[in-house]
Amino acid sequence: ELSQRKFKLGGGKSSDSLWLIPISVRFSNGSVIRYMMSERNCVIDIPADIEWFKLNADSIGFYMVMYDSASFDVLFSAVKSSAGQTQPLLSITDRLRLQSDVFSLAQAGDLPTSQFLKLILAFENEDDYFIWSNIINNASKFANVFKWANDTPLNESYNKFRMVALHNIYEKIGFDAKPGESSNIPLLRASILSTLGVCHPEVIEKSREAFRSHCESKTQIPSDLLTAVCRTVIQHGGATELNKCIELYRSSDLAEEKIRFLQSIGAVQGAELLEKVLDFNLGKEVREQDIRYALSGCRDSCMQGRDAVCDRVKREWNQLFERVGEGFVLRYIINATFSGFATDDRADDTVEFFNKNPTPAAAKTIEQCIESTRLNSRWLKRDLHDIRSFLSKY
């Protein structure tokens, strides 16, 4: 039995609206049936010999699907057996959309967040760049919210989970490029190394070796790995590594390469180094349109980085406003500074700051930052126990 309702990420009142929904169902035997749903509820007969079914086959409709537990469990097995296969039971589009739906539904509170983490494990043999890129992006959003629990054992368990989930794909593609690999593999490698650089001992050590060799002009880090390698080294290094990265920024003539170095230096740890990065980033050597990259890097690296960015931007707001004006650069800086929080106190603080410093030109961006903070706060309160329980085995 199927039912339809409007999806609302932030909750709120339900809607009585009805839509014509093109239902397509792929069965485990490869057959597909199609049906136009026009009522609130409908019933579709599932043949008795079918092991699993996937709604919205090939994502032909603009809707998400929430399965009951039994249907999800057998679909989990189908994903696991399809990932990395040349003739999969579920297409790349189906696999991509399934995890995207589960993440959005978990974020909204319609599913437990542990179900999203469980689904990630089904992709242990996946080798498609677009699927992994989407998984890593969603997992990053999850991690940035649940860091606000300020729970060191939980963070350590999540790092172990990351290494389990990415073990097979890292073993398959490795740290270094291989002759004849497809054009998407370097992009995939960069995403995997960026994620594992937080906690994987081999990735950390290989990144240090590559960085050292690059600084000594013996070898050059491939451009697609530059951010992943430098950010890993900076995160696990100190003032020496930070200074070398800033020197590389200064010596580069390529705007794109400079941006990669700015994204990397934000990964520093410790109050003193964070202040040094912010001093450099807000100084005259960095173009106005590039300020956001190091701000975002600091914000995403650790709780201390988020606080340092927010405090510094608020302290120097008038000078920044005068420097960058009311255009898109200001909106980027506001987003890099005031998004990513996950407590109601932080949302209230943002409201208070912009009440005292009205910025009509960026009203929509400010509203989005406040709304996302409150959504994150609800998500954290709602699912923290669920996440602790799921990750306790790692």
Secondary structure as GFF3:
##gff-version 3
##sequence-region A 1 394
A	DSSP	beta_strand	2	3	.	.	.	ID=ss1
A	DSSP	beta_strand	21	27	.	.	.	ID=ss2
A	DSSP	beta_strand	32	37	.	.	.	ID=ss3
A	DSSP	beta_strand	41	42	.	.	.	ID=ss4
A	DSSP	beta_strand	53	55	.	.	.	ID=ss5
A	DSSP	three_ten_helix	57	59	.	.	.	ID=ss6
A	DSSP	alpha_helix	69	82	.	.	.	ID=ss7
A	DSSP	alpha_helix	92	108	.	.	.	ID=ss8
A	DSSP	alpha_helix	113	121	.	.	.	ID=ss9
A	DSSP	alpha_helix	129	146	.	.	.	ID=ss10
A	DSSP	three_ten_helix	147	149	.	.	.	ID=ss11
A	DSSP	alpha_helix	152	173	.	.	.	ID=ss12
A	DSSP	alpha_helix	185	196	.	.	.	ID=ss13
A	DSSP	alpha_helix	201	215	.	.	.	ID=ss14
A	DSSP	three_ten_helix	223	225	.	.	.	ID=ss15
A	DSSP	alpha_helix	226	235	.	.	.	ID=ss16
A	DSSP	alpha_helix	239	251	.	.	.	ID=ss17
A	DSSP	alpha_helix	255	265	.	.	.	ID=ss18
A	DSSP	alpha_helix	271	281	.	.	.	ID=ss19
A	DSSP	three_ten_helix	288	290	.	.	.	ID=ss20
A	DSSP	alpha_helix	291	301	.	.	.	ID=ss21
A	DSSP	alpha_helix	303	315	.	.	.	ID=ss22
A	DSSP	alpha_helix	317	324	.	.	.	ID=ss23
A	DSSP	alpha_helix	328	338	.	.	.	ID=ss24
A	DSSP	alpha_helix	344	356	.	.	.	ID=ss25
A	DSSP	three_ten_helix	360	362	.	.	.	ID=ss26
A	DSSP	alpha_helix	363	391	.	.	.	ID=ss27
###
